[in-house]
Amino acid sequence: MRIMGIDPGYAITGYCILDYESGRFAVKDYGLVSTSSKSRFPDRLLTIDRSLSEIIARYKPQVMAIEELFFARNTTTAMGTAQARGVAIVAAARRGLPVFEYTPMQVKLAVTGYGKAEKSQVQEMVRRILHLKEIPKPDDVADAVAIAICHAHSGNRKEALAVSGYQ
C-alpha cells in the first residue's frame, strides 16, 4: 500500500510518501510545502493545494493519513491550520483518495508504543523504523512520516484498500 502522510500547516505542510508491504517500509519521498508569510492567505492555501495535487499525481498514493488538530491556546493559528488541513483533504478527495485521521496520541502510540512520548522520541523511532541516517527535518516533515507509519500500523489498512479499490 502506498500511503501519503500529511502534517498540515499554512506556513509549512509536511508530507511523506511511504510504501508498506508485508511488514516492510520503503520511503518514496518526503519533504515540505512552504508558503511565504508575505503572500495573501488565499494564495498560501492555493500553493498548498497545487503542491499536494502535484505530489499526489506523481506518486499515486492509495490513501492519505492526516493529523487531527489539537490546539489548546492559539485560536488564530488553529484556524489557519484547520484551513490548510481542509485544503489537503480536498486535494485527496479530488483524486478519490480515502482520508484517515489520527490524533497526535494515536501517532505517538503507533510509532513509539507510548501515547505520551516526547517529540524527540517519535523522531528517533521514525529514523529507526525506516533505517534512515538522519531524522527528517524540519519537525513537520518528521511528523508527516510518523503519521504515515501510524496508518501502516493501524487496523485501517484493509479498509483503506477496500475503499481505494486495491486489494
Disulfide bonds with the S-S distance in Angstrom:
none
